[in-house]
Amino acid sequence: MPCAVACVLAAAAVRLSWLRLPAVGLCLGLALGALYWGGVGHAADALTARAQRLELLALQDARGGSFGARQSMRVAAGPWRGAVVDVMWPADAAVPELGQRVAMTAVMRRHAGDEWGRRAHRAGSAGSLQARAGLAPEWSDGAVGAIGRVRARAIAVVSRVPGEGGALLAGVVLGDCRRLDGTQVDGDFKTCGLTHLIAVSGGHLVVVAAVVTSLLAGAGLPLRARRAAVLGILVAYVIGSGLQSSAVRAVLMAGVVGFALDSGRRADGANALAAAVCIALVTGPASVFDLGFRLSVASVAALVAFAGLARAWALTAFPRALGWLAEALALTTVAQLGTLPVSLSVFSSVSLVAPAANVLAAGPISVVLIGGLVGVCLSYVHAGVADLVLSVSAAAGNAAAEAAHLLAGVDHAMVLVGARAGPLAAAVALVGAAVWAWWPAPSPRLARAAVALALVAGAVLAVGRPVPSESRIVVLDVGQGDAILVSSQGASMLVDTGPNTSAIRAALARYGVRRLDAVLVSHPHADHAGGLKGLAGAVEVQRVLVQAGSPGADPEFARACADVAPVKEVVAGDAFQLGSLRVDVVSPPVPVDDPGANDNCAVIAVRQGDATCVLTGDAERAVLERLTRDGSLGDIDVLKVGHHGSADTVSPEVLGVLQPELAVISVGAGNRFGHPVASTLRTLLEAGVPVVRTDSDGDVELRVESGAWRPSDRGVVTAACATLAQSKIRRPGRPHEQEHRRPQASPSHLRHRAAQARAGARPPQEDGGRSRGSGLQLRPVRGRERRHGRGRRGLQHPAVRLRAPPRRRPQRRQGLQRRPRGACLLL
């Protein structure tokens, strides 16, 4: 698709001169991307061929996981220097800190073709390898190692400060979020849309630059020397905080602005952002897939384009005494709206309290940042004074945490919204273009009406669409995992939560779920319980059901469940009503001592009259044989095949007793396990059981029709399922047939393949002028400004700009001193 667009642009550019620069830029981008990912693939071929001795450098902190820590590291020596690999560290290993090296001999594995592998490849990773315990990391030579030593010492100093304030201090000042991961303050910050305050970003660099500039100004350094020193300190700070993408974008913008000011050019935010993006993509093409980078660019672009307009409307709508509040709310709202196409496509949620939360937390977080930096510096002089300053900063962090807890506890603080990235980006771009062209002047009546309309829109989002009253079971497409939505007469239950937060939120958003009467976790495997924490703050959950005995056997899993809702244990023989549905727990028969074992899964039968659907989790053939022998299960309508269709799932004897009319397999496209296996598909086919799969059919919705659970469009689906099963038996495990298939927007058409549209920002037109200042002037805008006299009252259109001063040295110096503070362009 990009190649086709490039060809069309190149052909059009022959006759249209204004298309030449976009065509050249797109072609260069494609060439650089091909070279970059070609190099990644070449490195993967070489590094996975045999065991090799690798010297690796840590440029980021490791993140904990279910099976140990995972860390992205760079090859520091040898022919493949610069290649990036993912290293899995065992729980008892000494994990390298940022700036440390470690040497190991290992065989690297290629990334699989599933979603996780594709995400790692897009991040520029050539493969993954498993490290062993006993390796001794050492500090590397050069600037990175020196910065790493300073950061490690600072982390040790900050670690003496306890509580939530201390954890925020480490994250805000040093980019070390390991103490925050999985905590309540981390979840509440996400619910309130405050994660950008923790991640080192442009706002942090503004504060650092302001403090350093004030100190250097007192030292009497020349202006250019001060700018160079500030830029050098910012670069060191970005490296020391883990090279977070938003901070990299901000420091690049700072460099562009500094170069423009030193050369006598106009320091324009749009130009600085465009230059920073180009530099980042040329030096690291993987940045285009980095979520933090995309969110940072989108928010800054929205602020550059519409901050002045939003500020003028907000100041008109609010009383003069609340002007500070109006301005803060306006800027926060603009940034949030600008990031909607990115955030909704990834998180499938919107924080309705984000503007208020940012207003309340921004001040305390600034105190945390400034006080933390001062305290770390004072630790080299006097430890007692440093601890006092850090304690005061942590108190401000506690205040920000309390504000987040308060707002996250508000009903519908965050709501799930289902939206596709392409259409949403196109809609936001069209609305933005319309506002840009219109550039409406505010009036008190219209401004207050706009505020009221925004409040009504938030209320509509909070309430959501009505819950359907009919009974249904939806096997959700969440990738390689299980998540099944059961609902009837307004009551809803979720059986398992999928492999991760983003998948389950996107799935629930497709059906407008706001409340769950129960969440049943069949067993604590990551592909069934990985999305559990994503429900907190986004969906109201009444209770969490787990296998009897699992809280005592797995306390960590019990704590994760308790963070969502009160926990209740279930065992065979328990039953409860869900609307008009009866839910019977048929397994496990007794409390379990190993809740992670597949045979100890919670198995339920969902019944309405004689209609029966069995949801098995990861339970395999042995469990089904026991349930059919003791009479717990008999003739059923639908069987959710256990363990994603693995080899030991069903048998002809079990199928002969159950006689299901349909088998559903929840499985991820191109998964590394080869699920579902050919033998299981063959067994189902020989028993005459049609099969539907979430990897190829998307969400599978079942309804009660004629006294039985049946999928929508039953006749079409049944005929297609047998053909699908046969084709999968003949050609198992072909990733290219499954890759890029998306969940369906409408579950009533199980074979629908909707291609996701991709919309991007249109490149700005070249004005063709020779002036060093901007020559872009919109005639209608200029005329309207003359009529309304808005040019100097905050409503000047961003396209209407003053020309740069002449090149004579004295006038340039005078013009530089009259410029507004350039640090604001880092936000």
N, C-alpha and C positions, 0 to 999 in steps of 0.2 A: 504493500500500500504506500509507504513513504517513497519508494522508488517511482511508482506511477505518478504521485503528486509532483515529484521533482521533474519528471519528464514533461508533464503538462506545463509546469511553470517555466521550464527551459524553452519549450516551444512558444509559449505566450510571450516570453521576455524578448524574443526576436523582434516582435512588433510593438510591444509595450515596454517602454524604458523603465517605468516605475516598478516593474516586476523583476528587473535584472538582479538587483541586490538581494531580494528574498530568494530568488532561484539559486544564486551563487551560495548564499548562506546555507540553504537546505542541502545542496549538493556537498558542500564542505562538511556539514554535520554528518551526513550519511557516510562519507568517506572516513572521517575520524572515528565514527562509531564502528564501522566495519573493521578498521585497523585495530581498534582497542579490543573488541570482543574476539577478533581473530587471534590476537596475542594471548588473550585469556584461554581460548581453546587450545592454542599451541602449547602453552604452559601446562595445561591439564593433561594433554597427551604425553608430554615428557615426564611429568612428575608422577603420573599414575602407572608408568610402564614398569618400574621396579623400585625396590627399597633404596632410598637415598638419604644422605646425611644433609640435614637442613639446619641452617642458622636463622632463627625467626626473631623478629622484633615486634614487641607489643606496642601498638599505637592507640589502643582503646582498653577500657576496663572490661574484665570478663563479666558475663551475666550468668547468674545461677539458673539451673533447670532441674527437671525431674531426675536426670541421670548424671548430674555434675555440671560444672561450669563450661560455657562455650565462649570462645574468644577469637576475634578476627586478628590475624597476625600477618606481617609482611616478611617475605624472604629477604634477608639482609645481606647475603653474600652468595657468590656462585653465579652460574650462567643465567639463572632465573631470578636474579635480584629484582625486587619490586613486585613480584607476583604475590597475590593475597590468598591465604588459605584460612579455613575455619578449623580451629583446634578444639577438640573435646577433652576437657580435663577431668580426671577422676576426683571423687570427693576428698581423698586424702592427699592430693597433689599440692605442691607449692605453685600457685598460679602467678605468672609474672605480672608485675605492675607496669603501668605505662612507662616506656623508656627502657625496659629491661629486655635482655636477649636470653634465648635459651637454644641449645643445640640438641637435636634428636635425630635418630635414624628411624624412619617410618615409611610405610607405603601409603600414599595418599589415595583416597577413594574419590571417584567422580560423583558429582551431585546427581541424585535420581531425577527422574522426569516429573515428579509430583510438584505440588505448589511450593513446598518448602525449598526443593532443589532449584526451581525456576527463580524463586526470590533470591536465593544465594547467588545464582549465576548473574542475575541482573545487578547485584551489588558488586560484581567484579571478582567474586571468589572463584578460584580455579578448582577447588575441591576441598575435602575435609580429611582430617587425620585424627587418630586417637592417640593422645599422649599417655605416657605411663607415669606412675608415681616415682619419686626419687630424683627427678631432674632439679638442678640447682640454677635458678635464673640469676643472671648477673647484669649489672648496669652497663649499658652500651656507652661507647665513646661518643664525643661530639655534643652538639647542642641538645638533641632530643634526650640523651641520657642525663645531661645536666638539669634540664627542665624537669625530667622525671624525678630526680632526687629531691629537688625543691618541693615538688608537689607531694611526694611521699611524706616528707617531713611535715608539710602543712596538713595533710590528712591525719597524721598522728597527733598534731596539736589540736585539731578540731574534734577528733574522736574523744577527747576528754570531756566534751560538753554533752550531757545526756539528753534524752527525751526527743520529742518531735522537733523542737527547735534546733537541736544539734544535728539531727538528720537533714533538716532543711539547710542548715548552714553548710554542710559538706556538699550538698547538691547544688546550691545556688552559687557558692563561691568557687568551688573546685570541680564542678561537674561530676562528682562522685555520688551516684544515686544508689549505691549498693545497700545502704542503710534504709533507704526509702522503699525499695522494691517489695511489693506485697503488703505494705502496711496500710492502715486505715487512712492516714493522711495522703498517701499516694493515690488511693482510690477516690478520695473526696476531691483532690485536686483535679483528677481526670473528669469527675462528674461536673465540676464547676468550670471546666475549660481553663484551668490555670497551669497546665503542664509547661507552657512556654515560659512561665516565671521560674521554673526549676532548671530547665535546660539552658545552658549558656547560649545566649543569642545576642541580637543587636542591642536590646535594651540593656543587657549587662555591659556590653562594650561601651555604650554611651556613658554609663556611670564611671567605668574605669577610665575612659578617656578624659572625662571632666575632672576627676580627681588628679590624674597625672598631669594634665595641662595646668591646673591651678598650682601644683607643686613646682613644676618647671618654670612657670611664669615668675614665681618668686625668686628663682635662681638667676634670672636675668639672661636666659638663653635667647638667641635670635629666633624669629618666628619659624624659619625653615628648619632650624635645628630642633625646635620643640616638636614640630610636626613629625619629623623623622623619628625622634625618640618615642613619641606617643605611638606611632605606627609599629615600631619595633617591639614595644612593650605589649601592644595588642596582639601581635603575632605570637609572641611567647606565651601570652595568656591563653590564646586559642589552642595552641599545641598542648599546653599543660592541662587544659580542661577536656582533652580527649578528641580534639578535631571534630567537634560537633558541626554538622553541616550548616545549621543556621548561623553559627558563629563564623564559619569560613566565609559565608556570603556577606556577612556584615563587615569583616575585616577587608575583604576585597573591595567593597563599596567605600570603606574608609581610605584605602589606597588610591582608588580612582578619584575621589573627592580631593585628596591631598595633592595629587598630580595636577588636577584641573586648577586648583587655587595657585599652586606654585608656578604654573605656566600662564597665568593670567586669564584662564577661561572661566566660564560661568559654572559653578558647582550645582548642577541640576540633578534632582533625585532620580528622575526617569532615566536619564543618560547613565548615571552611576549604577543604577540597578541593572540596566541592560548590559553594560560593560562587565559588571561583576558576574552576571549569569554566563556571558560568553567565555570569560576567563575560566570559570569553574567547570564548564562543560568541555572546554578544550583540554584542560589539564586533567580532568577526571570525568569522562563521559558517564560513568555510573551514577553521578549526581542526579541525572535526570530521573532516576527511579527512586532516589532517596526521599522518604516521606518528609523528614524535617526540612530538607532543602525546598521541596515544592511548597510546603506550608509557609515557610519563611518568605519565599519569593511572592507567593500569592498575596499574603497579608501586606507586604511592603508596597506591592504594585497598587493594591486597593487604596492604601493610605496616600501614596503619591498622587493618585488620580482624583480621589474624592474626599480627602480629609478636609479641605477648605470648604467645600459645599456642605458636607455633613455638619461641620462646626457652625456654619452660619445658620442652618436650619435649627440646630439644637439650641443655639443662643436665642433664637427668635421664639422658640416654643417654651423655654423655661424662664422663670423670673430672673431679673438681673442678679439677685443675691445668690442664685444657684448656678451662676455661669460656669464656675469651676466644675460642677457636677455634670452640667450639660456637655461641656467639651470632652470630659473624660468618657462619658457614655457614648458620645458620637464617635470618637476614635476607636473605642473598643468594638462598637457595632460594625463599623466599616471593615475593620480587620477580620471580624468573624464572618461577615457576609462574603468577603473576598476569598476566604478559604473554604467555603461551603462545597464547591465542586470536588475538592480534594478530600476534605474530612468526611463528608457523607459517603463517598465511594469506599472509604477505608473503614470508618468506624460506624457508619449507619446510625448515627445519633447526633442530636443537637442539644447543647446545654442552654436551657432557657434562663439560667441565672448567671451566665458568663459575664454579661456587661456589669451587673452589680458586683459580682465576685471580683472582677478585675479592679474595680474602683476601690473596694475595701482592702484588697491584698497588695496592690501595687506599692503603696507607701511602706508597709512593714517589710516587704521583700527588698525594697531599696535600702532600708536600714540594715537588713541582714547582710546584703552585699557589701555595703560600705564598711560597716562595723567588722565583718568577717575579714575583709582585706586588711584593715588597720590592725586587727588583732593578730593576724598571721605575721604581719611585718613586725609588730611589737614583740612577738615571741623570740625574735633574735636579740632583743635588748633586755626585756624583763618578763619572765614567765608569769608572775603574779598579775601584773597590769594587763598582759595579754589575755589571761583567763577571765579577768573582770570584763574587758571589752567584749570578748566572745560571749560571755554570759548575757550581757545586755543585748547583743545581737540575736542570741537564741531566744530571748524573751519576745523580741519583735517577731521572730519566726513562729513562736507559740501563738501569738496573736493572729498571724495569718492562718495558721492551722485551725484555730478556733472558728475563724470566719468561714473557712472551707467546710468544717464540720456542720456549722449552723445552716449554711445554704444548701449543702448536699442533702440535709435531712428534710428539706422542703419537698412536698409532694410534686412529682413530675419535674424535678430539677433538671433531669435529663430525659429526653424522649427519643424513642427509636423512630427513624424515618427511613423508609426504603426509597432509594433513588439510584439511578445509574449515572455513572460518571459522565459519559458522553452527552446525553441529552441535558443533564443538569449544567454542565459547563457551557453548552451552547446557549441555554436559557439565561444564565448569568452574564455571558458575554453580550447577548442581545440587549438585555436590560441595561447593562453598563454602558453600551454604545448609545442607547437611546437617551440615558441620563446625561452622558457626556455631550451629545449633540444639543440636547434641550437646555441643559444647565439652568434649571428653574430658579427664579428669585423667590426667597421665602417671604411669606406674610404670616402674621400671628395666627390667623384662622387656619390657614393651610398647614402650618407647622404643628399646631395642636391636633389637627385632624390626622396628620401623619403619625404622631405619637400614639393616638388612640387606635389607629389602624394596626400599628405594630403590636400593641397590647392584645388586640383581638386575635391577630394571627398567632401570637404565643399561646393564647387560651385554646384556640382551635387545635394547635399542635399537641397541647397537653391532654386534651380530652380524647383525641384520636377518633378513628372511625368506629362505628358500632360493631360489637362482637356478634358474629352470626349465631343464630339460635340452633341451627341444625347440627347434628352430630357428625364429626369428621375426625379423621386421623391423617396427619400429613407427615410423611417421612421426608425430612428436610435435607436438602443437598448442602452439606457443610464440609465437603471434602472427605478425607479419609477418617471417618468417625461416625458416630451415631447422634442424632438429635431428632426426636419425634414429638410433634405437637398433637395433643388429644384435647378436643373441646366439644362441649355440648351445652346448649341452653345458657350461654354466657359464662360458663365455668371452663377453665383451661388447665391442663397439666402438661409439663414438659418432661419427657423421658430421655435422660442424658442430655448433655450440653455441647457435644461436638468437641473438636480438637483445640479450638482457640476462641478468644473473645470476639474477634472481628467476624468470624464465620457465623457464630450463633446470633450475634446482634443483627447482622444482615438478614439472616433467615427469619428471625422474629419480626424484623421491620417489614418484610414483604407481606406479612399478614396482620400488621397493625397491632401487635400484642403489647398491651400496657400492664397487664396484671396476670399473674399465674397463681392459681390456688395451690398448686404443689409442683415441686420439681423432684422427680425420682431419678437418682443416680444409681445405675445398675451395679457399677463397681468403680473403684478409683483409678482406672487407667486413663492416661492423658487424652486418648481419642474419644473418651466418653465423658470425662469430667474437666477437660481442659478449658472449656468456656464458662465454667461455673462462676468464677469471679467477675466475668463480664456482665452478669445479671445484676450485680449490686449497683444500685443507683440508677439503672436504666429501666428495670422492670420491678414492679411490686410483687414480691414473692411471699406467700403466706407460710409455707413450711417446706422443708427439704426432707425427703424420704430416702433412707439408706438401708442396706442390709443389716439385719440384727447382728450385733457383735462387732461391726466395723468401726464404730467410734473408739472402742477400747483397743482394738488391734492396730488402728492407724490414727493416732491422735492428730497428726498434721492434717489429714484429710477431714477429720471431724471439725478442726478449727476453721478450715476453709468453708465447710458447709455452714457452720454457725455464723460466719461473717455475712452470709446471705439471708438466712432466716432460721427460725427455730428448727431443730433436727428431731425427726421421729424415726425410730427403727421399725422395720417391717420384716415379716417372716411368712412362710407358706401358711395359708389359712386366713390371713388378714384380707379384708375387703373394705372398699369404701365407694360411695356414690359420687359421680362427677356428672352433674346434670341428669340426663336420662341414661347415662352409661354406668355400668357396674364394672369396677376394676378389681379383679381377683389376683392376689399375689400367690403364685404356685411354686415358687422356688426363691431362696434356699429353704430346705425343710427345717433347719435348725440354725441357731446363731453361728456365725462363721468366725474362725480364727485367722483366716487368710483372705481378706476381702478382695485382694487383687487377682485371685485365681479365677479363670474363666468359668469353671464349673460352679463357683459360688455366686455367680451373677444373680441379681434379682430378675426373675422372669414373671411377666404379668399377662393376663388374658383380659382384653377389653371386650365387653359384651353389651349388646342391646337386643334383648329378646334372644332369638336363636343365632343372631349374627355374632361371630367370634373372630377376633384378630389377636394373634399371639406375638408379643414383643419379647425377644429372647436376649437382647444385649449381646454378649460374647459367648453365651452358653452354646455348647456344641452337642454332638450326637449323644454322648453318654447321658446328659441331662434330659434330652428329649426322650430317650428310650426309657428312662426311669419314670418320667411323667406320663408316658403312654401306658406303661405297665400298671402303674397304680391307679389309673383312671382319672388323674388330674386333668388330662387333655384328651379330647376325642376328635370328632369331626369339626373342622374349623373352616373358615373362609379364606383367611389371609395369614401367611407365615412370614414374619420378618426374619430372614435367614441370619443365623448367628455368626459372629466373628467375621462379618464382611464377606462371607462366601469362601472361607478357607477350606482346606482339604478335608477336615474331619467334622463337618457341620451337619449333614443330613445323611440318611441312609434310605434305601428302598423300603425297609420295614417300617421306619418312622413315618415316611410319606404315605404308606399304605394305610396306617391308622388315622393319621390326621386328615388326609385327603384334601389338602388346600386347593382352592381354585386359583390362587395367585401367590407367587413368592416375590418378596421385595428385598433387594440387597442394597444396603447403604454403603457406598464405597467411593473413594476418591479417584479421579481420572489420573491415569499414568502412575499409580502408587507404586512404591518400591517393593511391596510385598507380593505383587502379582495377583492381588485379589480382584475379582473372584477367580478361583482356579478352574481349569477346564473340567476336572473330574466332578466338582460340585454342580456345574452347569449341566453336564451330561446326565447326572443322576436326576436332576429336576426335569430335564427334557424327556428322559425315558419314562418318567412317571407321569408325563402329560401335564406338568405344572408350568404355566407360562411365567416368565420372569420379567420384572422391571427393575431398573437400576438407576440410582441417583446420578452416577457419573455420566450416563448417556441420556437419561430422561428427565433430569432435574428433579424438582420436588414432586413427590408422588402423593396425590391426595386420594383418600378413600372415603366413601360415604355409604350410608346404609340405604340400599335400594332393593326392593322386593325381598326384604328379610335377610339380606346378606351384605357384607362389606364388599363393595365393588369400586374400582377406580372410575374416574370420569372417562367418557368415550370408550366404554368397555369393549365394544366390538372391534374398534380400530386398534386399541392397545393390545388385546389378546392376540390378534393376528400378527402384530408387529413383534410381540415378545418372543414368540417361537422362532421367528426369523432371526431376531437379535441373538437369542441363545445359541442357535446353530452357528451363526457367523462368529461368535466369540469362542466357540469350541474349536472351530477350524483355525482361527487366528488369534490365539490368546496373547494378551500382553503387548498389543501394538500401541505404544503411547501416542503416536501421531494421530490415531483415530479418535483419541479421547481429549487431546490437548485443546485448550481454548474453548471448550464447550461450557456454556454458561447456564445457570439456573433459569428456569422459565419464570416469566412474570405471571403467567396464568397457569395454574396447575391443572386446569381442565384440558389442556393440550399437551400431552406428555412428550410428544415428539417434536415440539417446536424448538427451533434453534435461532434465537434472536441474536444477531450480531451487535456487539456493543459499539456504538458510534464514538468516535474520538474527535473532540473539538479542541482547537488550540487558539491562542491569541493571534490575531492578524498582525504581521509586522508593520511597523510604522512606515509611512511613505517618506521618501526622500524629497526634500524641498528643492534640491538642485542649486541652492544659493551658495555663494562663495564666502559669505560672512562667517566669522568665527562664532558669532552668537546664533541663536535659533531664528530661522526665517519663517517658521510655521505660524501663520496668522489665519484664524478662521474669521471670515468676513461677517457672518451673522453674529458671531460672538462679540466681535469688536463693536459692531453697531449697537447691539443690545447693551453693552457696557456703557457706551456713550449716553444711551437713552436713560439708563437707570442709575448711572453714576456709581457702579459697584466696583470699579477697578481697584480701589485702595481700601476696601472694607471687607476683605477676606473672601470675596466671591469671584475674584479674577480667575478666569478659565486657565487651567494649567498649560494650554496650548498658546496662550498669549504671554510672551516673555520679553523681558528687557534684553537688549543686546549687550554683549560683553564690552568692557572698557577698552580703550585703545591699548596698543602694545607698549607705549612709552612707560618706562620703569616707575617714575614717581606716581603717575595716575593709577597704575596697576596696584601699587602698594596701598594707595588711598582707597581704591575700590575694594581691596581685600579686607580692609579694616571696617568697611561699612557693611560687609556681608553679614547676614544672620548666622547664628552658630551652625557650623556644618555638622556637628554631632547628631543633630536631629535626623539626618539622612540615613543613619545606621539603623533606625528602628525597624 
